[in-house]
């Protein structure tokens, strides 16, 4: 499986998430999971080392809040984020594309599952006839052609 973020993109995205205010690690993990529609949630072993490196580089600072460590973007972190707004837009576009691909895959999966279940229920009462078979074939071929034509644009 290819990495979700290109080299340095997660670091940039963490800065963007911190721009709206301080957050602790779990809040950042949850924000990423939400942004990806639940299809990706980084582990603590992915997030905390990057936050540590951001702190080392002076781009974030930390503050203890009970048992949690809140991360704040520093002025240097904001400057880095401002310099890389175009890169951030590219990261956002990549995330949006990933979520859209997953949405399409889920729609296809649900469609197939629902239609298979309905055909099985029907087949318990009587055999699938040639008209139904030809209708399914024609509709699916038409759907495939329509979808493929949108992919070529």
Secondary structure, DSSP 8 states (H G I E B T S, - for coil): ---SS-TTHHHHHHHHHHHTS-EEHHHHHHHHHHHTTTS----HHHHHHHHHHHHHTTSEEEEEETTEEEEEE-HHHHHHHHHTHHHHHHHHHHHHHHHHHHHHHHHHHHHHHHHHHHHHHHHHHS---HHHHHHHHHHHHHHHHHHHHHHT-
